[in-house]
Amino acid sequence: MDADSLQKLVSMQMPYGKYKGSLLADLPGNYLNWFAREGFPSGELGRLLALMHEIDHNGLSSLLEPLRRR
């Protein structure tokens, strides 16, 4: 995990699917859990979704709040 990845979670939008246009940091836990079960996409998007899943699963989403204010 690096600062650039955390910043991307609060600035990058989901490019497709049910939550297209939502910030990765705003994706609901059940959607992230679905990816964890079914497999994350390849590339940077998959890596960021996996990171967001870990953050959400461990109850650490509040750590992203200071980044949202930038």
Backbone torsions as a table, in degrees:
resi	resn	phi	psi	omega
1	MET	NA	133.1	177.9
2	ASP	-134.5	166.6	-176.4
3	ALA	-60.8	-36.4	179.8
4	ASP	-62.9	-42.0	178.4
5	SER	-64.3	-42.1	179.0
6	LEU	-64.1	-39.5	178.0
7	GLN	-64.6	-37.2	178.9
8	LYS	-65.4	-32.9	179.1
9	LEU	-61.4	-32.6	-178.0
10	VAL	-97.7	3.1	179.9
11	SER	-127.6	-22.5	-177.7
12	MET	-89.3	137.0	179.6
13	GLN	-96.9	150.4	174.1
14	MET	-65.3	123.8	-173.0
15	PRO	-81.6	-11.0	-176.6
16	TYR	-157.8	173.0	173.6
17	GLY	85.9	-169.4	-176.1
18	LYS	-56.8	-33.9	-176.3
19	TYR	-108.0	27.0	177.9
20	LYS	-53.4	130.8	179.7
21	GLY	93.2	-13.3	177.7
22	SER	-80.8	144.6	174.5
23	LEU	-63.8	144.5	179.1
24	LEU	-57.0	-36.3	179.7
25	ALA	-68.7	-16.0	-178.6
26	ASP	-100.6	2.5	179.8
27	LEU	-68.1	138.3	-178.5
28	PRO	-69.8	151.2	-178.8
29	GLY	-56.5	-38.3	-178.5
30	ASN	-66.3	-31.0	176.3
31	TYR	-70.6	-43.0	177.1
32	LEU	-65.0	-37.5	177.1
33	ASN	-64.5	-37.4	177.8
34	TRP	-60.5	-45.9	177.8
35	PHE	-61.5	-39.9	179.8
36	ALA	-62.0	-37.2	178.5
37	ARG	-75.7	-44.0	-172.4
38	GLU	-90.4	-19.3	-179.6
39	GLY	114.9	132.4	177.6
40	PHE	-78.1	149.6	176.1
41	PRO	-63.9	162.7	179.5
42	SER	-77.5	166.2	175.1
43	GLY	80.4	-163.3	-175.6
44	GLU	-61.9	-40.3	-179.7
45	LEU	-58.8	-46.4	179.5
46	GLY	-62.2	-40.5	178.6
47	ARG	-63.3	-42.3	179.8
48	LEU	-69.5	-38.9	177.3
49	LEU	-64.6	-39.1	177.6
50	ALA	-64.6	-40.8	177.1
51	LEU	-63.1	-45.1	179.6
52	MET	-64.3	-36.0	176.2
53	HIS	-61.1	-45.8	178.9
54	GLU	-62.6	-43.2	179.2
55	ILE	-62.1	-47.7	-179.4
56	ASP	-65.0	-46.5	-177.1
57	HIS	-60.2	-33.4	-178.7
58	ASN	-94.7	9.0	175.8
59	GLY	68.3	32.2	-175.5
60	LEU	-108.1	14.7	-177.1
61	SER	-58.6	-28.8	-179.8
62	SER	-64.3	-19.7	178.4
63	LEU	-66.5	-19.3	-179.6
64	LEU	-84.5	-13.7	-176.3
65	GLU	-55.8	-46.3	179.8
66	PRO	-60.5	-31.0	179.1
67	LEU	-71.5	-29.0	179.3
68	ARG	-67.7	-27.1	-175.2
69	ARG	-81.2	-9.1	-178.5
70	ARG	-73.5	NA	NA
